[in-house]
Each structure stands twice: as structure tokens, then as C-alpha cells.
């Protein structure tokens, strides 16, 4: 029994190390994908996405956002499509409780109202 316990601990230790390495690799991949997203390098992003196991992984810890939240917040529709196509969930909330969909809706509302204000201002200026 003692030998099996030692073997079991040895096995657990070896797998814990492998798991830590895997998590570190996944974190590095996610951060590279975030950098590609911020640089709007969609081709690099597309190449990195299939290797990321959990696309709902938080990549911006300060805001609790995943890649999809960042893409939606930057209005990068092609990136949003690529991330969704790889299997990310649009219903995962960020640190503020907003989903990628609610972020995109807020962006659309902002641009519509700002555009309406700008159009009204231009019309008043032309009078």
C-alpha cells in the first residue's frame, strides 16, 4: 500500500507539472491572440484561434474580458465572426457583467446617436 501511495503521488506530481506547462502555453497563445487583435492582424488571429482550448479565457484581467469582448468593443466584425466560428460563447459576461453582444449593441447605439447628433449639427451649421 505504501508503494502505491508513493507511485500515486509521483504520478500526480508529474501530471500537475504537465498541466502547469499546458496552462502556461495556453495563456501565451491567448495573449498572442490578444496582441494580434489589438493590432488588427486578423490573419494571425485566425491562425492562433484553433490552438486555444478555451476561447472564453480571460485575456484582459483588469476588465475580465475575453477575446470576443475585446473584438466587439473595438467593432472588429471580422474578428468577432472568426472567434465565434471557433466556438467562443457570446453569452459569457465580463467583469462588469456585460456580454460581447451587449457591448456590440452599446457600440451600435453610441454610433447611431453620435451620427444623428453630428448630422443635426451639420444641418444647423449649414443654415
N, C-alpha and C positions, 0 to 999 in steps of 0.2 A: 504494500500500500504506500509506503513511504516513497519508493522508487516512482510509482505512478504519479504521486503528487509532485515530485521534483520534475518529472517529464512534462507534466501538465503546466507547471509554472514556466518552464523553459519554452514550451510551445506558445503560451500566452505572451511571453515577453517578445519572442520573435515576431509574432503577428502584430503586436502593439507597435513595434518599430516599423514594420511594413505599412501599417495603417497611417502612422505619422508621416512617413515619406509620401504616401499616396495623397494625403490631405495637403501637404506642402506643395506637391506638384499641381494639384487641383487649384489651390489658391494662386499659384503663379500663373497658371493658364487663365484664370478668371481676371487677374489683374492685367495681363497682356491683352485680353479681350476688351477690358475697360479702356485701356490706353488706345487701342485701335478705334474704339467707339468715339472717344473724345477727340481723336484726330480725324474722325470721319473716314477712316480707312475700312470701308465696308468689305472689300475683298479679303483682307487679313482677318477681319471679324468672322466672315463666313468660313474661313479655313480653321479657325480656332474653336468655333462653337461645337462641332461634333465630338471633340475630345473632352469637353466639360461635362462631367457626370450630372451635376446639379445646377441647372441654369437659373434656379431661383436662389442661388447662393448670394449672400450679401457681398457686394463689391465696394460699396461706399458705407463704411461702418458708421460714420458720423450722422448719416441720414437714414440708415437702414435700407438702402436701395440696392436692388439687383440690376442686372444689365438692361432688362426690359424697362424698368422705371427710368433709367438714365436715357435710354433711346427715346422714350415717349416724352420726357422732359425737354429733350433737345429737338423734338419734332423730326426725327430721322425715320421716316416711314419705311424706307427700305430695310434699315436695321431692325426696326420693330417686326417687320414681316419675317426676316431671317431668324430672329430669336424665337418668335412664336412657332415658326415652321420646325425648329429643332426641338420643340417640346416645352418651352417655358410656360408658366401659368400666368395668365393675365389677372388672376384674382388674388394674388399674394399681396398683402399690404406692406407698405414700407414703414419706417419708424414713426411716421406721422399718421399712419392708418390709411394712407391713400394707395389705391391700386394703380397700376400702369394706365388702366382705362380712365380712371378719374383724373389722372394727371394730364392725359391727352385731351379729355373733354375740357378741362380748365384752360389748356393752351388754345384750343379752338375758340372758346368763349372770349378769352382775352384778345385774340387777334381779330375776331369779329367786331367786338365793341371798340377796340382801338381803331380799326379800319373805318367804322362808322363815324367815330369822333373826328378822325382825320379828314374824311370826306366832307363832313359838315363844316369843319374849319376851313377847308379849301373853298367850299361854296360861299361861305361868309366872306372870305378874303377876296373873292372874285367880284363881289358886289360893289 
